[in-house]
Amino acid sequence: MPPNKRVTIKEVAKIAGVSIQTVSRVINEHPDVASETRLRVLSVITDLDYHPSALARSLIHQRSYTLGVLTAGLKFIGPSFTLNGITVAAEEMNYAVLLEELPGFHDNRSAHRLESLLARHVDGIIWAIPEIGNNRDWLGKDTVSLPVPIVFLTMQPRPDVTCVSFDNFHGGLMATQHLIDAGYQQIGHIAGPLDWWEARQRKAGWEQALEANGRKIQEAMWVEGNWSSASGEQAFLQLLSQHKHLDAVFVANDQMAYSVYHVAARKGIRIPEDLGLVGFDGLAETAYLWPPLTTIYQNLNLLGRTAVEYVVSAIDSQLSSGGDRAGESVIFQPELLRRASSQRDFVFIENHTEKR
C-alpha cells in the first residue's frame, strides 16, 4: 500500500474478512464480538497501522463524539477543578469538548447558549453552572425536552433531570458536629451567598447540628459572605462584633476561612485554643496553613468525571433504544479532614500534627 495513502475501515474489514460494523465494534470495544474475530481484526489493524478518524467514527455511529459544556466563573478554583475532571474524562472516552462560558453565574441567556451548542451537533450537554437564584427557572415544571441528553451539576435534586452533586447539607452538619464534639460551645457561621443552593445547604447543616444538640440559634451567630477572602475578612469582623462569646466558626468555604487566620493573628486570637475553625472545599493549600485547617473535602474533579460518564451512558442508551433515560440524582458524600485548627488537644510536631 502506498505510504501516503490513509488506510480505511473498509480495507481493514476486507482483509480481516468481516463487515465494517464488526470492525467498528472491535474499535469501540463492544462485547458482542467473538474472541477469535476480535483478535483477527486487531491483528489487521496493527499490521496496517490503521487509525480511525473522528469523522469516520461519527458517520458509523451517527454521532459527533462531541460534548457541549456550559460553565461560568473559570477564574475561580471550584469551576476550574470541575472542568478539568470533565475534559480528562471526555478525552478518555474519546469525546471532544465544546465549551461555552457564560460571563457570569447569573447570566440569563441560557436558552441562547443551548441553541448554540445544539446547532453544532453535540451528542450531549453538561450544565456545569451551579444552581443560583432563578437560573434553573427555564427548566419549567416538566421534563426537559431536548434532542440530546443533558446532565446538571450542583443543584437541588428533582425527578425530571439527571444531576450530580455533593451533599452540602451533610457537609455543614458534619463540620458543626465536629466542633461540638471537640468541646466548643458558641459556634458561629460565615455563610456563602445565600442565593446559591450550595450555601443554603451548608448553612442548613450548621443549623441542624446546633438544634440537634440543644443549641439555640440567633441572628447574631452568622454572617453572609460572597466566597471571596475579602468578604471573609469583613464577615469575621462583623461576627466578632455581634457575637461576643464566639469560640468557634464554621466557614462555608476555605477561601473565606483564610481571612479568619489573618484577622485572628491581628487581634491576638489563638487558633484552636481561643477559636475552633472549620472550612469547606478541601483545597490543597489548607494543609499548609498554621495551624493546618480542618475542612470538608469535596472532590470536584470526580464531580466532572461522573457527569461525563452519565451523559455518555445516556447517549449510548438513546442511540441503542431510541428512548431517553429517566432522570437520576447522584449525590456524593464529602469527607471531614480533621486537622489542628479545630481540636485543642493537638500537639504540633515538626511538619505534622498528632493528637495527645
C-alpha positions in Angstrom: 0.0 0.0 0.0 1.4 3.4 -0.9 3.0 5.1 2.2 1.0 8.3 1.9 -2.4 6.6 1.4 -4.7 6.6 4.5 -5.9 3.1 5.5 -9.7 3.0 5.6 -12.0 0.9 7.8 -13.3 -0.7 4.6 -9.9 -2.1 3.8 -9.4 -3.4 7.4 -12.8 -5.2 7.1 -11.9 -6.7 3.7 -8.5 -8.1 4.8 -10.0 -9.4 8.1 -12.9 -11.0 6.3 -15.6 -9.3 8.4 -18.1 -6.5 8.0 -17.4 -2.8 8.5 -19.8 -3.0 11.5 -17.7 -5.7 13.1 -14.5 -3.6 12.8 -16.4 -0.7 14.4 -17.5 -2.9 17.3 -13.9 -4.0 17.8 -12.6 -0.5 17.7 -15.2 0.7 20.3 -14.7 -2.4 22.5 -18.2 -3.7 22.2 -18.6 -7.1 24.0 -20.7 -8.8 21.3 -17.7 -9.9 19.1 -16.2 -13.4 19.2 -12.7 -13.6 20.7 -11.2 -15.1 17.6 -12.7 -12.5 15.4 -11.7 -9.7 17.7 -8.0 -10.9 17.7 -8.0 -11.2 13.9 -9.4 -7.7 13.4 -6.9 -6.2 15.9 -4.0 -8.0 14.2 -5.0 -6.5 10.8 -5.4 -3.0 12.5 -1.8 -3.4 13.8 -0.4 -4.6 10.6 -2.0 -1.8 8.6 -1.3 0.8 11.2 -5.0 1.9 11.0 -6.2 4.9 12.9 -9.9 5.6 12.7 -10.7 9.3 12.1 -13.2 11.2 14.2 -15.2 11.8 11.1 -15.4 8.1 10.3 -16.5 7.3 13.8 -19.2 9.9 13.6 -20.5 8.5 10.3 -20.6 5.0 11.6 -22.3 5.7 14.8 -24.4 8.7 13.7 -22.9 10.9 16.4 -20.4 13.8 16.5 -18.4 12.5 19.5 -18.6 16.0 21.0 -20.0 17.0 24.4 -21.2 20.6 24.9 -20.3 22.0 28.3 -21.9 25.2 29.7 -19.9 26.8 32.5 -19.1 30.1 34.2 -16.5 31.5 36.6 -13.5 29.6 35.4 -11.3 32.2 37.2 -12.5 30.5 40.5 -11.0 27.3 41.9 -14.1 25.2 42.1 -15.4 25.6 38.5 -11.8 25.0 37.1 -11.4 21.8 39.1 -14.7 20.5 37.8 -13.9 21.4 34.2 -10.6 19.6 34.5 -12.5 16.4 35.5 -14.8 16.9 32.6 -12.1 17.3 30.0 -9.9 14.4 31.2 -12.9 12.0 31.4 -14.1 13.1 27.9 -10.7 12.5 26.4 -10.5 9.1 28.0 -13.9 8.2 26.4 -12.8 9.6 23.0 -15.1 12.7 23.1 -14.2 16.3 22.3 -15.5 19.1 24.5 -17.2 22.2 23.1 -17.1 24.8 25.8 -19.5 27.7 26.3 -18.5 30.0 29.2 -21.1 32.5 30.4 -19.8 35.9 31.5 -21.3 35.3 35.0 -23.2 32.8 37.1 -26.4 34.8 36.9 -26.4 35.2 33.1 -29.9 34.7 31.7 -29.0 33.8 28.2 -29.2 30.0 28.9 -31.6 29.2 26.1 -29.5 31.0 23.5 -26.4 29.1 24.7 -28.2 25.8 24.5 -29.3 26.6 20.9 -25.7 27.4 20.1 -24.4 24.1 21.3 -27.2 22.1 19.6 -26.6 23.9 16.3 -23.0 22.5 16.4 -24.4 18.9 16.7 -23.2 18.0 20.2 -24.2 14.5 21.3 -24.9 15.6 24.9 -24.7 18.5 27.2 -23.2 19.0 30.7 -24.6 22.0 32.6 -21.7 22.8 34.8 -23.1 26.0 36.4 -24.3 25.6 40.0 -27.9 26.4 40.9 -28.1 30.1 41.9 -31.1 32.3 42.3 -33.6 31.7 39.5 -31.1 30.3 36.9 -33.0 27.0 36.9 -36.4 28.5 36.2 -36.1 27.9 32.4 -36.4 24.2 33.2 -40.1 24.6 33.9 -42.1 22.0 35.8 -41.9 19.3 33.3 -39.2 17.0 32.0 -36.6 18.9 29.9 -37.4 18.3 26.2 -34.1 18.4 24.4 -32.9 16.3 21.4 -29.8 15.2 23.3 -29.2 14.1 26.9 -28.3 16.7 29.5 -26.6 16.4 32.9 -26.7 19.1 35.5 -24.1 19.7 38.3 -24.7 21.1 41.8 -28.4 21.6 42.1 -31.4 20.6 44.2 -32.3 17.1 43.1 -35.5 16.8 41.1 -37.1 13.8 39.4 -37.2 15.0 35.8 -33.5 15.6 35.3 -30.1 13.9 35.9 -27.9 15.9 38.3 -24.6 15.2 40.0 -23.9 17.0 43.3 -22.2 16.8 46.7 -24.2 16.6 49.9 -23.6 20.1 51.1 -26.1 19.8 53.9 -24.3 16.8 55.3 -21.0 18.6 55.0 -22.3 21.5 57.0 -23.8 19.2 59.6 -20.5 17.2 59.8 -18.4 20.3 60.2 -20.5 21.7 63.0 -20.9 18.4 64.9 -17.1 18.0 64.8 -16.7 21.4 66.5 -19.4 20.4 69.1 -17.6 17.1 69.8 -14.3 19.0 70.2 -15.9 20.9 73.1 -16.7 24.3 71.5 -19.8 26.0 72.8 -20.6 29.1 70.8 -20.3 28.1 67.1 -20.9 30.8 64.6 -21.1 30.5 60.8 -19.8 32.5 57.9 -22.2 31.6 55.0 -21.6 31.8 51.3 -24.0 34.0 49.2 -27.4 32.6 50.1 -28.8 32.8 46.6 -26.5 29.8 45.9 -28.2 26.4 46.7 -24.8 25.1 48.0 -24.5 28.0 50.5 -28.1 27.5 51.8 -27.5 23.7 52.2 -24.3 24.3 54.2 -26.0 26.8 56.5 -28.9 24.4 57.0 -26.5 21.7 58.0 -24.9 24.1 60.6 -28.4 24.9 62.0 -29.4 21.2 62.1 -26.3 20.2 64.1 -26.8 23.0 66.6 -30.5 22.2 67.1 -29.9 18.5 67.4 -27.5 19.3 70.3 -29.9 21.7 72.1 -28.1 24.9 71.0 -30.2 27.9 70.3 -29.7 29.8 67.0 -29.7 33.6 66.9 -29.2 36.0 64.1 -26.1 37.3 65.7 -24.4 33.9 65.2 -24.0 34.1 61.5 -22.9 36.4 58.7 -23.1 36.2 54.9 -20.0 36.4 52.7 -19.6 36.0 48.9 -17.0 33.2 48.8 -14.0 35.6 48.4 -11.3 36.1 51.0 -12.0 39.8 51.2 -15.6 39.1 52.1 -14.4 36.6 54.7 -12.4 39.2 56.5 -15.4 41.6 56.7 -17.7 38.8 57.7 -15.5 37.6 60.5 -15.0 41.1 61.9 -18.8 41.6 61.9 -19.3 38.2 63.5 -16.8 39.1 66.3 -18.6 42.4 66.9 -22.1 40.9 67.2 -21.3 37.6 68.8 -19.2 38.4 71.9 -18.9 34.8 73.2 -17.9 33.2 69.9 -15.4 30.4 70.4 -15.7 28.5 67.1 -16.8 29.2 63.5 -17.7 27.0 60.5 -16.9 28.9 57.3 -18.7 27.9 54.1 -15.5 27.8 52.0 -11.8 27.6 52.5 -11.0 31.0 50.8 -13.1 32.9 53.4 -11.6 30.8 56.1 -8.1 32.1 55.1 -9.2 35.5 56.2 -10.1 34.3 59.6 -6.5 33.4 60.2 -5.5 36.9 59.1 -7.9 38.7 61.4 -7.2 36.3 64.3 -3.5 37.0 64.1 -4.1 40.8 64.2 -6.4 40.5 67.2 -4.3 38.0 69.2 -7.0 35.3 68.9 -5.3 31.9 69.1 -6.5 29.0 66.8 -7.5 26.5 68.1 -7.2 27.5 71.8 -9.5 30.5 71.6 -11.3 29.8 68.4 -12.0 26.5 66.6 -12.2 26.8 62.8 -13.5 24.5 60.1 -13.6 25.4 56.4 -15.2 23.8 53.3 -13.9 22.5 49.9 -10.6 20.8 51.0 -8.2 23.0 49.0 -4.7 21.5 48.9 -3.3 24.7 50.5 -5.3 24.2 53.7 -2.8 21.6 54.9 0.0 24.2 54.9 -1.7 26.9 57.0 -0.6 27.2 60.6 -2.3 25.5 62.3 -3.5 23.3 59.4 -7.1 23.9 58.6 -9.8 21.3 59.3 -12.0 21.3 56.2 -14.8 19.5 54.4 -13.3 17.9 51.3 -15.4 17.6 48.1 -13.7 16.0 45.1 -14.8 18.4 42.3 -12.7 16.6 39.8 -14.8 13.5 40.5 -17.9 15.6 40.0 -16.9 16.5 36.5 -15.8 12.9 35.6 -19.1 11.5 36.8 -21.1 14.0 34.7 -19.2 12.7 31.6 -19.9 9.1 32.5 -23.6 9.7 32.9 -24.1 11.8 29.8 -22.2 9.3 27.6 -24.2 6.5 29.1 -27.4 8.4 28.3 -26.1 9.0 24.7 -25.4 5.3 24.2 -28.9 4.4 25.6 -30.6 6.9 23.4 -28.9 5.6 20.3 -29.4 1.9 21.1 -33.0 2.0 22.2 -34.2 5.3 20.8 -35.6 6.4 24.1 -34.4 8.8 26.9 -33.3 7.6 30.2 -35.2 8.7 33.3 -33.6 11.4 35.5 -31.2 10.3 38.2 -29.7 12.1 41.2 -26.1 11.2 42.0 -25.1 12.6 45.4 -21.6 12.2 46.7 -20.7 12.4 50.4 -18.0 14.9 51.4 -15.2 14.0 53.8 -14.1 15.7 57.0 -10.3 16.3 57.0 -9.5 16.6 60.8 -6.6 18.9 61.4 -5.4 21.1 64.3 -7.5 24.2 63.7 -10.5 22.6 65.3 -9.0 20.5 68.1 -7.4 21.9 71.2 -5.8 18.5 72.1 -3.5 18.5 69.1 0.3 19.0 69.7 2.5 20.3 66.9 5.4 18.1 65.9 7.7 19.4 63.1 5.7 19.2 59.8 2.6 17.4 61.1 0.2 17.2 64.0 -0.6 14.5 66.4 -3.4 14.1 68.9 -2.5 13.8 72.6 
